[in-house]
């Protein structure tokens, strides 16, 4: 007689998990709140990309704490004209400026119930930025303001929701939405919508 053993499909009961995420962001600050002067290009497009990773530790059957890094990039192509030489010969040029956020987060996550595929998360945020600007006129210059030269760093909070489903005993596939608010400058910085892949062990 041949005995057939069914494959175990129960989710992993390990304490740790690793997650990768990549998707889109909408940045309210660089697309609308940044001031531009004549001949200056600093604002970028509202939509950009966001991605990163997370390591989490489960502290109960339905909750965990996590450390996470997310990098967002918003950019904008700029078309401008330079006038070269004593006769002012026009030279058409293109350049892409970028606005980059590096978000370091410590968050608490909790499922709505032990069997739910939904969970919410909230936590603290430390963010550094790198903002490029283009200045045209008699002279052309491209500048970047970042943490190293201008101490571009802020503190804030994050919160969001995530839906995920197991695809085998260790992996879950999901979709997460998160908002980022900077307390130090009292502004809502951005939102992200990212597919997620989580490995539990």
Secondary structure, DSSP 8 states (H G I E B T S, - for coil): --------------SEEEEEEEEEEEEHIIIIIS---TTEE----SEEEEEEEEEEEEEETTEEEEEEEEEEEEEEEEEEEEEETTTTEEEEEEEEEEEEEEEEEEEEEEESSTT-SEEEEEEEEEEEEEEEEEE-SSS-EEEEE-HHHH--EEEEEEEEEEEEEESSSSEEEEEEEEEEEETTTTEEEEEEEEEEEEEE-
